[in-house]
Amino acid sequence: MRVIESLLSSIDYTIILASTNNNIEKEKKCIESILARNVDALIVEPTKSAIYNPNINYYLNLETNNSIPYVMFNAIYPQLQAPSLTMDDELGGFIATEHLIQLGHKKIIGIFKTDDLQGVNRMKGFIRAHRQYDTPITPGMIISYNTEDKMDHIIRKVRALLSQFKDEITGIFCYNDAVSLNVINLLRELNLRIPEDISVVGYDDSYLAEMSEIKLTSIEHPKRKMGEDAAQLIVNILEGKIPNAPSQSIVYKPKLIVRTSSGPAKW
């Protein structure tokens, strides 16, 4: 968002920022408030993109009337046809899981936020890697959660699995770096060494990845590049340099950043 604001401000566009907190009703209020201000264009991160969202009617009206162009980033509602900037999250989930499997890990917990497409696609990659490497997923190893779930809810499930399977679990792949750090705190509480006893892989390669003495292996998210491209894309559409069409969409390839939180399985 900082990059978007900086780029647009430098060419005399004014940005109005509104946060939905991934809440459908708040998204509705944000859209209504912003459209009432006669804006020229919208840059949108979808709210709960993995489930049907009644607010898509607002975007469909914009498409039908061809009135206000918009682009979406990180995900796009499946019912819409608009330019978007997304990451290949299924490939990211695959690469992260493949990394653990290639290190010899056979029993891996996967933690995924499933009311956003990003989490659903990362889960698909997790499953695909197990299938491709002929490594069965033990029932219960996939933990799913939604935006409203508290972190304690996730950690309780991880704790229960670690208790049930004792030393068998040697790898954990988390939806993002924030979840990873909470998992690492749990592992420390249980006196499990990272990565000697258990490896942890995160996602987004955020500033959190290097906050503690255990540096987090993570999938890189092109945050700055996505911001630059989103701002430039909407400006090019507004100025008539390119058509307002799904063909203008950009998909970024994930990259694994290996640090000290992942290592060979102990057996």
C-alpha positions as CSV (number, residue, x, y, z in Angstrom):
1,M,0.0,0.0,0.0
2,R,2.9,2.4,0.7
3,V,4.3,1.8,-2.7
4,I,0.9,2.3,-4.4
5,E,0.4,5.5,-2.5
6,S,3.9,6.8,-3.3
7,L,3.7,6.1,-7.0
8,L,0.2,7.5,-7.5
9,S,1.0,10.6,-5.4
10,S,4.1,11.3,-7.6
11,I,1.9,11.7,-10.6
12,D,-0.7,13.8,-8.9
13,Y,-3.3,11.1,-8.1
14,T,-4.9,11.2,-4.7
15,I,-5.5,7.9,-2.9
16,I,-8.4,7.1,-0.5
17,L,-7.6,4.1,1.7
18,A,-10.2,1.9,3.3
19,S,-9.8,-1.3,5.3
20,T,-12.4,-4.1,5.3
21,N,-10.5,-6.3,7.9
22,N,-11.6,-9.2,5.7
23,N,-15.2,-8.6,6.7
24,I,-18.0,-8.7,4.1
25,E,-20.2,-6.2,5.7
26,K,-17.3,-3.8,6.2
27,E,-16.4,-4.2,2.5
28,K,-19.9,-3.2,1.5
29,K,-19.7,-0.1,3.6
30,C,-16.3,0.7,2.2
31,I,-17.4,0.3,-1.4
32,E,-20.5,2.5,-0.9
33,S,-18.6,5.2,0.9
34,I,-15.8,5.3,-1.8
35,L,-18.2,5.2,-4.8
36,A,-20.1,8.1,-3.3
37,R,-17.0,10.2,-3.6
38,N,-16.9,9.9,-7.4
39,V,-13.5,8.1,-7.6
40,D,-11.9,7.5,-10.9
41,A,-10.7,3.9,-10.2
42,L,-10.4,1.2,-7.6
43,I,-7.6,-1.1,-6.5
44,V,-9.1,-3.9,-4.4
45,E,-8.0,-6.8,-2.4
46,P,-11.0,-9.2,-2.3
47,T,-12.6,-10.0,1.0
48,K,-13.0,-13.7,1.9
49,S,-12.3,-14.6,-1.8
50,A,-12.8,-18.3,-1.3
51,I,-16.5,-18.0,-0.5
52,Y,-19.4,-16.4,-2.4
53,N,-19.5,-12.7,-1.6
54,P,-22.7,-10.7,-2.3
55,N,-20.7,-7.6,-2.8
56,I,-19.6,-8.8,-6.2
57,N,-22.8,-7.1,-7.5
58,Y,-21.1,-3.7,-7.0
59,Y,-18.2,-4.8,-9.2
60,L,-20.6,-6.4,-11.8
61,N,-22.4,-3.1,-12.0
62,L,-19.1,-1.3,-12.6
63,E,-18.3,-3.8,-15.4
64,T,-21.8,-3.5,-17.0
65,N,-21.8,0.3,-17.0
66,N,-18.1,0.5,-17.9
67,S,-18.0,3.4,-15.5
68,I,-15.1,2.9,-13.0
69,P,-12.2,0.6,-13.9
70,Y,-10.8,-1.6,-11.1
71,V,-8.0,-4.0,-10.6
72,M,-7.7,-6.7,-7.9
73,F,-4.6,-7.9,-6.1
74,N,-3.7,-11.1,-4.2
75,A,-6.9,-12.8,-5.5
76,I,-10.0,-12.1,-7.6
77,Y,-13.6,-13.1,-7.1
78,P,-14.2,-16.1,-9.6
79,Q,-17.4,-14.5,-10.9
80,L,-15.6,-11.3,-12.1
81,Q,-13.6,-10.5,-15.2
82,A,-11.1,-7.8,-14.4
83,P,-7.4,-7.2,-14.5
84,S,-5.7,-8.7,-11.4
85,L,-2.3,-9.2,-9.8
86,T,-1.9,-12.5,-8.1
87,M,0.7,-14.9,-7.0
88,D,0.8,-18.5,-8.1
89,D,-0.1,-19.7,-4.5
90,E,-0.7,-23.3,-5.5
91,L,2.9,-23.4,-6.8
92,G,4.1,-21.7,-3.7
93,G,2.4,-24.3,-1.5
94,F,3.9,-27.0,-3.7
95,I,7.5,-25.6,-3.5
96,A,7.3,-25.1,0.3
97,T,6.0,-28.7,0.9
98,E,8.4,-30.1,-1.7
99,H,11.3,-28.5,0.2
100,L,10.3,-30.4,3.4
101,I,9.7,-33.7,1.6
102,Q,13.0,-33.5,-0.1
103,L,14.6,-33.0,3.3
104,G,13.2,-36.3,4.3
105,H,10.1,-35.2,6.2
106,K,7.2,-37.6,5.8
107,K,4.7,-36.5,8.4
108,I,4.0,-32.8,7.9
109,I,1.4,-30.5,9.4
110,G,-0.2,-28.0,7.0
111,I,-2.0,-25.0,8.4
112,F,-4.2,-23.0,6.0
113,K,-6.6,-20.1,6.1
114,T,-9.5,-21.3,4.0
115,D,-11.9,-18.3,3.6
116,D,-9.3,-16.7,1.2
117,L,-8.3,-18.1,-2.1
118,Q,-4.6,-17.7,-1.2
119,G,-5.0,-20.3,1.6
120,V,-7.1,-22.7,-0.5
121,N,-4.5,-22.6,-3.3
122,R,-1.6,-23.1,-0.9
123,M,-3.4,-26.1,0.5
124,K,-3.8,-27.5,-3.0
125,G,0.0,-27.1,-3.5
126,F,0.6,-28.9,-0.2
127,I,-1.6,-31.8,-1.3
128,R,-0.1,-31.9,-4.8
129,A,3.4,-32.2,-3.5
130,H,2.5,-35.1,-1.3
131,R,0.8,-36.8,-4.2
132,Q,3.7,-36.2,-6.6
133,Y,6.2,-37.5,-4.1
134,D,4.0,-40.5,-3.2
135,T,3.9,-39.3,0.4
136,P,0.6,-40.0,2.1
137,I,-1.0,-37.3,4.2
138,T,-1.9,-38.7,7.6
139,P,-5.6,-37.9,8.4
140,G,-5.8,-34.8,10.6
141,M,-2.6,-33.3,9.4
142,I,-4.3,-30.4,7.6
143,I,-5.5,-27.7,9.9
144,S,-7.9,-25.1,8.5
145,Y,-9.1,-21.8,10.0
146,N,-11.0,-18.7,9.1
147,T,-10.4,-15.0,9.6
148,E,-12.4,-14.9,12.8
149,D,-10.6,-17.7,14.4
150,K,-8.2,-16.7,17.2
151,M,-4.5,-17.8,17.1
152,D,-5.1,-19.9,20.2
153,H,-7.6,-22.0,18.1
154,I,-4.8,-22.9,15.7
155,I,-2.1,-23.5,18.3
156,R,-4.4,-25.8,20.3
157,K,-4.8,-27.9,17.2
158,V,-1.1,-28.0,16.6
159,R,-0.4,-28.9,20.2
160,A,-3.0,-31.7,20.0
161,L,-1.4,-33.2,16.9
162,L,2.1,-33.0,18.4
163,S,0.8,-34.8,21.5
164,Q,-1.0,-37.5,19.5
165,F,1.9,-38.3,17.2
166,K,4.7,-37.6,19.6
167,D,8.0,-37.6,17.7
168,E,6.6,-38.6,14.3
169,I,5.8,-35.1,13.1
170,T,9.0,-33.5,11.8
171,G,7.7,-30.6,9.6
172,I,5.1,-27.9,9.7
173,F,4.1,-25.6,6.7
174,C,2.2,-22.5,7.8
175,Y,-0.2,-20.2,5.8
176,N,2.0,-17.2,6.6
177,D,4.9,-16.0,8.7
178,A,2.7,-14.7,11.5
179,V,1.3,-18.2,12.1
180,S,4.8,-19.6,11.8
181,L,6.2,-17.5,14.6
182,N,3.3,-18.5,16.9
183,V,4.0,-22.2,16.0
184,I,7.7,-21.7,16.8
185,N,6.8,-20.2,20.2
186,L,4.8,-23.4,20.9
187,L,7.7,-25.6,19.8
188,R,10.0,-23.8,22.2
189,E,7.5,-24.2,25.0
190,L,7.5,-28.0,24.2
191,N,11.3,-28.0,24.3
192,L,11.5,-29.0,20.6
193,R,14.6,-27.8,18.7
194,I,14.2,-26.1,15.4
195,P,15.2,-27.5,12.9
196,E,16.9,-30.5,14.6
197,D,13.6,-31.9,15.9
198,I,11.1,-30.2,13.7
199,S,11.3,-27.9,10.7
200,V,9.0,-24.9,10.0
201,V,8.3,-23.2,6.7
202,G,6.3,-19.9,6.4
203,Y,4.9,-17.9,3.6
204,D,5.2,-14.2,2.4
205,D,8.8,-13.7,3.5
206,S,7.7,-10.7,5.6
207,Y,9.8,-8.8,8.1
208,L,8.7,-11.4,10.6
209,A,10.9,-14.0,8.9
210,E,14.0,-12.5,10.4
211,M,12.8,-11.1,13.7
212,S,14.0,-13.9,16.0
213,E,17.2,-15.8,16.3
214,I,15.6,-18.6,14.3
215,K,15.4,-17.2,10.8
216,L,12.3,-18.5,9.0
217,T,12.4,-20.4,5.7
218,S,9.6,-18.8,3.7
219,I,8.0,-18.3,0.3
220,E,8.8,-14.8,-1.1
221,H,5.9,-12.5,-1.8
222,P,6.6,-9.7,-4.3
223,K,5.0,-7.0,-2.2
224,R,6.7,-4.0,-3.5
225,K,6.6,-5.2,-7.1
226,M,2.9,-6.0,-6.8
227,G,2.3,-2.5,-5.5
228,E,4.2,-0.8,-8.3
229,D,2.5,-2.9,-10.9
230,A,-1.0,-2.4,-9.5
231,A,-0.5,1.4,-9.5
232,Q,0.9,1.4,-13.0
233,L,-1.8,-0.9,-14.3
234,I,-4.7,1.2,-13.1
235,V,-3.0,4.4,-14.4
236,N,-2.4,2.9,-17.8
237,I,-6.1,1.8,-18.0
238,L,-7.3,5.3,-16.9
239,E,-5.1,7.0,-19.5
240,G,-6.3,4.7,-22.2
241,K,-2.8,3.2,-22.8
242,I,-4.1,-0.4,-22.4
243,P,-7.6,-2.0,-22.4
244,N,-9.5,-2.7,-19.2
245,A,-9.5,-6.5,-19.7
246,P,-8.5,-9.6,-17.8
247,S,-5.7,-10.2,-20.4
248,Q,-3.8,-7.4,-18.6
249,S,-3.5,-9.6,-15.5
250,I,-0.2,-10.5,-13.9
251,V,0.7,-13.7,-12.1
252,Y,3.9,-13.8,-10.1
253,K,6.0,-16.9,-9.6
254,P,6.9,-17.8,-6.0
255,K,10.4,-18.3,-4.7
256,L,11.6,-20.2,-1.7
257,I,13.9,-18.4,0.7
258,V,15.8,-21.0,2.8
259,R,16.9,-20.0,6.2
260,T,17.6,-21.8,9.5
261,S,14.1,-23.0,10.4
262,S,14.2,-25.9,8.1
263,G,16.7,-28.8,7.9
264,P,16.9,-32.6,7.3
265,A,14.5,-34.9,9.1
266,K,16.0,-36.6,12.0
267,W,15.0,-40.0,10.6
